[in-house]
Amino acid sequence: MTTVLDIAEKAVEWAEDNFDGGAKQKAEALKYVSDKLLKLDKAHLFTASEINTAIEWAVFKMKGMD
């Protein structure tokens, strides 16, 4: 699970820097995580729900709510 959380953190930071927010930002972060997991041959280890939870955790952490 650490792998997906680390990737999610990077994805959220990247999306924050490159998109204005909202659904587009989240969609791009989800795509970023999915692409990275595919490259690592680990995509089959996580459900879409788990990836979404990791993204939400990263946003929560980024905003200092951890």
Backbone atoms as SQL, in Angstrom:
CREATE TABLE atoms (id INTEGER PRIMARY KEY, chain TEXT, resi INTEGER, resn TEXT, atom TEXT, x REAL, y REAL, z REAL);
INSERT INTO atoms VALUES
  (1, 'A', 1, 'MET', 'N', 0.831, -1.204, 0.000),
  (2, 'A', 1, 'MET', 'CA', 0.000, 0.000, 0.000),
  (3, 'A', 1, 'MET', 'C', 0.869, 1.259, 0.000),
  (4, 'A', 2, 'THR', 'N', 2.054, 1.153, 0.554),
  (5, 'A', 2, 'THR', 'CA', 2.948, 2.308, 0.589),
  (6, 'A', 2, 'THR', 'C', 3.238, 2.822, -0.812),
  (7, 'A', 3, 'THR', 'N', 3.410, 1.928, -1.755),
  (8, 'A', 3, 'THR', 'CA', 3.694, 2.323, -3.135),
  (9, 'A', 3, 'THR', 'C', 2.605, 3.227, -3.677),
  (10, 'A', 4, 'VAL', 'N', 1.366, 2.826, -3.529),
  (11, 'A', 4, 'VAL', 'CA', 0.268, 3.622, -4.078),
  (12, 'A', 4, 'VAL', 'C', 0.131, 4.950, -3.331),
  (13, 'A', 5, 'LEU', 'N', 0.407, 4.980, -2.041),
  (14, 'A', 5, 'LEU', 'CA', 0.326, 6.235, -1.289),
  (15, 'A', 5, 'LEU', 'C', 1.422, 7.204, -1.725),
  (16, 'A', 6, 'ASP', 'N', 2.621, 6.692, -1.931),
  (17, 'A', 6, 'ASP', 'CA', 3.719, 7.543, -2.409),
  (18, 'A', 6, 'ASP', 'C', 3.412, 8.115, -3.790),
  (19, 'A', 7, 'ILE', 'N', 2.923, 7.267, -4.664),
  (20, 'A', 7, 'ILE', 'CA', 2.568, 7.713, -6.013),
  (21, 'A', 7, 'ILE', 'C', 1.424, 8.719, -5.950),
  (22, 'A', 8, 'ALA', 'N', 0.448, 8.473, -5.093),
  (23, 'A', 8, 'ALA', 'CA', -0.692, 9.388, -4.965),
  (24, 'A', 8, 'ALA', 'C', -0.236, 10.765, -4.507),
  (25, 'A', 9, 'GLU', 'N', 0.703, 10.809, -3.570),
  (26, 'A', 9, 'GLU', 'CA', 1.229, 12.096, -3.115),
  (27, 'A', 9, 'GLU', 'C', 1.848, 12.873, -4.269),
  (28, 'A', 10, 'LYS', 'N', 2.673, 12.207, -5.050),
  (29, 'A', 10, 'LYS', 'CA', 3.306, 12.857, -6.201),
  (30, 'A', 10, 'LYS', 'C', 2.261, 13.291, -7.223),
  (31, 'A', 11, 'ALA', 'N', 1.247, 12.465, -7.409),
  (32, 'A', 11, 'ALA', 'CA', 0.187, 12.781, -8.370),
  (33, 'A', 11, 'ALA', 'C', -0.581, 14.024, -7.961),
  (34, 'A', 12, 'VAL', 'N', -0.899, 14.122, -6.688),
  (35, 'A', 12, 'VAL', 'CA', -1.658, 15.281, -6.201),
  (36, 'A', 12, 'VAL', 'C', -0.821, 16.549, -6.331),
  (37, 'A', 13, 'GLU', 'N', 0.450, 16.469, -5.968),
  (38, 'A', 13, 'GLU', 'CA', 1.325, 17.636, -6.114),
  (39, 'A', 13, 'GLU', 'C', 1.415, 18.061, -7.576),
  (40, 'A', 14, 'TRP', 'N', 1.585, 17.086, -8.464),
  (41, 'A', 14, 'TRP', 'CA', 1.671, 17.365, -9.895),
  (42, 'A', 14, 'TRP', 'C', 0.375, 17.994, -10.403),
  (43, 'A', 15, 'ALA', 'N', -0.754, 17.436, -10.020),
  (44, 'A', 15, 'ALA', 'CA', -2.047, 17.953, -10.476),
  (45, 'A', 15, 'ALA', 'C', -2.296, 19.356, -9.937),
  (46, 'A', 16, 'GLU', 'N', -1.888, 19.605, -8.691),
  (47, 'A', 16, 'GLU', 'CA', -2.032, 20.947, -8.106),
  (48, 'A', 16, 'GLU', 'C', -1.259, 21.976, -8.930),
  (49, 'A', 17, 'ASP', 'N', -0.069, 21.595, -9.367),
  (50, 'A', 17, 'ASP', 'CA', 0.786, 22.511, -10.125),
  (51, 'A', 17, 'ASP', 'C', 0.319, 22.728, -11.559),
  (52, 'A', 18, 'ASN', 'N', -0.400, 21.761, -12.116),
  (53, 'A', 18, 'ASN', 'CA', -0.705, 21.803, -13.544),
  (54, 'A', 18, 'ASN', 'C', -2.162, 22.047, -13.913),
  (55, 'A', 19, 'PHE', 'N', -3.066, 21.973, -12.952),
  (56, 'A', 19, 'PHE', 'CA', -4.490, 22.133, -13.258),
  (57, 'A', 19, 'PHE', 'C', -5.145, 23.034, -12.223),
  (58, 'A', 20, 'ASP', 'N', -6.257, 23.659, -12.624),
  (59, 'A', 20, 'ASP', 'CA', -6.922, 24.644, -11.778),
  (60, 'A', 20, 'ASP', 'C', -7.786, 24.059, -10.672),
  (61, 'A', 21, 'GLY', 'N', -7.941, 22.793, -10.630),
  (62, 'A', 21, 'GLY', 'CA', -8.731, 22.182, -9.557),
  (63, 'A', 21, 'GLY', 'C', -9.950, 21.470, -10.085),
  (64, 'A', 22, 'GLY', 'N', -10.752, 21.029, -9.159),
  (65, 'A', 22, 'GLY', 'CA', -11.995, 20.374, -9.515),
  (66, 'A', 22, 'GLY', 'C', -11.819, 18.988, -10.090),
  (67, 'A', 23, 'ALA', 'N', -12.806, 18.588, -10.864),
  (68, 'A', 23, 'ALA', 'CA', -12.861, 17.233, -11.413),
  (69, 'A', 23, 'ALA', 'C', -11.684, 16.943, -12.344),
  (70, 'A', 24, 'LYS', 'N', -11.265, 17.913, -13.122),
  (71, 'A', 24, 'LYS', 'CA', -10.137, 17.716, -14.050),
  (72, 'A', 24, 'LYS', 'C', -8.866, 17.380, -13.271),
  (73, 'A', 25, 'GLN', 'N', -8.644, 18.097, -12.191),
  (74, 'A', 25, 'GLN', 'CA', -7.456, 17.868, -11.376),
  (75, 'A', 25, 'GLN', 'C', -7.466, 16.455, -10.780),
  (76, 'A', 26, 'LYS', 'N', -8.605, 16.042, -10.248),
  (77, 'A', 26, 'LYS', 'CA', -8.703, 14.711, -9.654),
  (78, 'A', 26, 'LYS', 'C', -8.565, 13.630, -10.729),
  (79, 'A', 27, 'ALA', 'N', -9.192, 13.838, -11.872),
  (80, 'A', 27, 'ALA', 'CA', -9.105, 12.862, -12.958),
  (81, 'A', 27, 'ALA', 'C', -7.658, 12.694, -13.421),
  (82, 'A', 28, 'GLU', 'N', -6.937, 13.780, -13.531),
  (83, 'A', 28, 'GLU', 'CA', -5.538, 13.709, -13.955),
  (84, 'A', 28, 'GLU', 'C', -4.679, 13.020, -12.897),
  (85, 'A', 29, 'ALA', 'N', -4.963, 13.273, -11.626),
  (86, 'A', 29, 'ALA', 'CA', -4.229, 12.598, -10.552),
  (87, 'A', 29, 'ALA', 'C', -4.501, 11.096, -10.587),
  (88, 'A', 30, 'LEU', 'N', -5.754, 10.715, -10.808),
  (89, 'A', 30, 'LEU', 'CA', -6.100, 9.293, -10.910),
  (90, 'A', 30, 'LEU', 'C', -5.385, 8.643, -12.096),
  (91, 'A', 31, 'LYS', 'N', -5.348, 9.352, -13.217),
  (92, 'A', 31, 'LYS', 'CA', -4.656, 8.830, -14.406),
  (93, 'A', 31, 'LYS', 'C', -3.165, 8.688, -14.127),
  (94, 'A', 32, 'TYR', 'N', -2.587, 9.666, -13.468),
  (95, 'A', 32, 'TYR', 'CA', -1.165, 9.637, -13.120),
  (96, 'A', 32, 'TYR', 'C', -0.852, 8.400, -12.284),
  (97, 'A', 33, 'VAL', 'N', -1.653, 8.161, -11.247),
  (98, 'A', 33, 'VAL', 'CA', -1.432, 7.005, -10.379),
  (99, 'A', 33, 'VAL', 'C', -1.586, 5.711, -11.170),
  (100, 'A', 34, 'SER', 'N', -2.638, 5.620, -11.947),
  (101, 'A', 34, 'SER', 'CA', -2.875, 4.408, -12.741),
  (102, 'A', 34, 'SER', 'C', -1.725, 4.136, -13.706),
  (103, 'A', 35, 'ASP', 'N', -1.260, 5.181, -14.377),
  (104, 'A', 35, 'ASP', 'CA', -0.149, 5.026, -15.324),
  (105, 'A', 35, 'ASP', 'C', 1.122, 4.549, -14.623),
  (106, 'A', 36, 'LYS', 'N', 1.421, 5.133, -13.469),
  (107, 'A', 36, 'LYS', 'CA', 2.625, 4.739, -12.725),
  (108, 'A', 36, 'LYS', 'C', 2.524, 3.293, -12.254),
  (109, 'A', 37, 'LEU', 'N', 1.351, 2.905, -11.751),
  (110, 'A', 37, 'LEU', 'CA', 1.169, 1.525, -11.291),
  (111, 'A', 37, 'LEU', 'C', 1.298, 0.539, -12.448),
  (112, 'A', 38, 'LEU', 'N', 0.797, 0.924, -13.620),
  (113, 'A', 38, 'LEU', 'CA', 0.944, 0.064, -14.800),
  (114, 'A', 38, 'LEU', 'C', 2.418, -0.119, -15.160),
  (115, 'A', 39, 'LYS', 'N', 3.171, 0.971, -15.124),
  (116, 'A', 39, 'LYS', 'CA', 4.595, 0.899, -15.451),
  (117, 'A', 39, 'LYS', 'C', 5.352, 0.016, -14.461),
  (118, 'A', 40, 'LEU', 'N', 4.905, 0.018, -13.209),
  (119, 'A', 40, 'LEU', 'CA', 5.545, -0.808, -12.182),
  (120, 'A', 40, 'LEU', 'C', 4.998, -2.232, -12.152),
  (121, 'A', 41, 'ASP', 'N', 4.057, -2.516, -13.033),
  (122, 'A', 41, 'ASP', 'CA', 3.378, -3.813, -13.084),
  (123, 'A', 41, 'ASP', 'C', 2.701, -4.142, -11.752),
  (124, 'A', 42, 'LYS', 'N', 2.087, -3.110, -11.151),
  (125, 'A', 42, 'LYS', 'CA', 1.396, -3.294, -9.875),
  (126, 'A', 42, 'LYS', 'C', -0.066, -2.867, -9.942),
  (127, 'A', 43, 'ALA', 'N', -0.533, -2.506, -11.116),
  (128, 'A', 43, 'ALA', 'CA', -1.912, -2.026, -11.251),
  (129, 'A', 43, 'ALA', 'C', -2.920, -3.078, -10.817),
  (130, 'A', 44, 'HIS', 'N', -2.606, -4.330, -11.041),
  (131, 'A', 44, 'HIS', 'CA', -3.528, -5.417, -10.693),
  (132, 'A', 44, 'HIS', 'C', -3.671, -5.604, -9.178),
  (133, 'A', 45, 'LEU', 'N', -2.814, -4.959, -8.404),
  (134, 'A', 45, 'LEU', 'CA', -2.854, -5.117, -6.949),
  (135, 'A', 45, 'LEU', 'C', -3.841, -4.182, -6.259),
  (136, 'A', 46, 'PHE', 'N', -4.348, -3.175, -6.977),
  (137, 'A', 46, 'PHE', 'CA', -5.195, -2.156, -6.364),
  (138, 'A', 46, 'PHE', 'C', -6.504, -1.991, -7.117),
  (139, 'A', 47, 'THR', 'N', -7.571, -1.794, -6.360),
  (140, 'A', 47, 'THR', 'CA', -8.867, -1.506, -6.970),
  (141, 'A', 47, 'THR', 'C', -8.957, -0.012, -7.242),
  (142, 'A', 48, 'ALA', 'N', -9.910, 0.376, -8.061),
  (143, 'A', 48, 'ALA', 'CA', -10.144, 1.801, -8.330),
  (144, 'A', 48, 'ALA', 'C', -10.482, 2.528, -7.033),
  (145, 'A', 49, 'SER', 'N', -11.229, 1.875, -6.176),
  (146, 'A', 49, 'SER', 'CA', -11.600, 2.471, -4.891),
  (147, 'A', 49, 'SER', 'C', -10.365, 2.723, -4.022),
  (148, 'A', 50, 'GLU', 'N', -9.430, 1.795, -4.010),
  (149, 'A', 50, 'GLU', 'CA', -8.202, 1.974, -3.229),
  (150, 'A', 50, 'GLU', 'C', -7.352, 3.110, -3.782),
  (151, 'A', 51, 'ILE', 'N', -7.300, 3.222, -5.089),
  (152, 'A', 51, 'ILE', 'CA', -6.549, 4.318, -5.703),
  (153, 'A', 51, 'ILE', 'C', -7.217, 5.647, -5.374),
  (154, 'A', 52, 'ASN', 'N', -8.534, 5.692, -5.445),
  (155, 'A', 52, 'ASN', 'CA', -9.269, 6.904, -5.099),
  (156, 'A', 52, 'ASN', 'C', -9.025, 7.284, -3.640),
  (157, 'A', 53, 'THR', 'N', -9.040, 6.310, -2.751),
  (158, 'A', 53, 'THR', 'CA', -8.784, 6.564, -1.334),
  (159, 'A', 53, 'THR', 'C', -7.376, 7.111, -1.136),
  (160, 'A', 54, 'ALA', 'N', -6.412, 6.575, -1.866),
  (161, 'A', 54, 'ALA', 'CA', -5.038, 7.061, -1.773),
  (162, 'A', 54, 'ALA', 'C', -4.936, 8.514, -2.229),
  (163, 'A', 55, 'ILE', 'N', -5.644, 8.862, -3.285),
  (164, 'A', 55, 'ILE', 'CA', -5.660, 10.253, -3.771),
  (165, 'A', 55, 'ILE', 'C', -6.269, 11.162, -2.703),
  (166, 'A', 56, 'GLU', 'N', -7.389, 10.755, -2.139),
  (167, 'A', 56, 'GLU', 'CA', -8.042, 11.563, -1.106),
  (168, 'A', 56, 'GLU', 'C', -7.135, 11.722, 0.113),
  (169, 'A', 57, 'TRP', 'N', -6.425, 10.652, 0.491),
  (170, 'A', 57, 'TRP', 'CA', -5.482, 10.722, 1.602),
  (171, 'A', 57, 'TRP', 'C', -4.378, 11.736, 1.300),
  (172, 'A', 58, 'ALA', 'N', -3.856, 11.715, 0.072),
  (173, 'A', 58, 'ALA', 'CA', -2.782, 12.627, -0.310),
  (174, 'A', 58, 'ALA', 'C', -3.245, 14.080, -0.274),
  (175, 'A', 59, 'VAL', 'N', -4.465, 14.327, -0.725),
  (176, 'A', 59, 'VAL', 'CA', -5.022, 15.687, -0.668),
  (177, 'A', 59, 'VAL', 'C', -5.161, 16.116, 0.790),
  (178, 'A', 60, 'PHE', 'N', -5.698, 15.242, 1.607),
  (179, 'A', 60, 'PHE', 'CA', -5.873, 15.500, 3.039),
  (180, 'A', 60, 'PHE', 'C', -4.522, 15.826, 3.678),
  (181, 'A', 61, 'LYS', 'N', -3.513, 15.042, 3.366),
  (182, 'A', 61, 'LYS', 'CA', -2.172, 15.249, 3.910),
  (183, 'A', 61, 'LYS', 'C', -1.580, 16.563, 3.415),
  (184, 'A', 62, 'MET', 'N', -1.760, 16.850, 2.120),
  (185, 'A', 62, 'MET', 'CA', -1.208, 18.070, 1.538),
  (186, 'A', 62, 'MET', 'C', -1.792, 19.318, 2.200),
  (187, 'A', 63, 'LYS', 'N', -3.050, 19.238, 2.550),
  (188, 'A', 63, 'LYS', 'CA', -3.710, 20.389, 3.168),
  (189, 'A', 63, 'LYS', 'C', -3.420, 20.477, 4.659),
  (190, 'A', 64, 'GLY', 'N', -2.553, 19.584, 5.157),
  (191, 'A', 64, 'GLY', 'CA', -2.140, 19.641, 6.551),
  (192, 'A', 64, 'GLY', 'C', -3.168, 19.151, 7.538),
  (193, 'A', 65, 'MET', 'N', -4.029, 18.253, 7.109),
  (194, 'A', 65, 'MET', 'CA', -5.082, 17.756, 7.986),
  (195, 'A', 65, 'MET', 'C', -4.751, 16.383, 8.552),
  (196, 'A', 66, 'ASP', 'N', -3.501, 15.938, 8.390),
  (197, 'A', 66, 'ASP', 'CA', -3.160, 14.606, 8.894),
  (198, 'A', 66, 'ASP', 'C', -2.816, 14.604, 10.357);
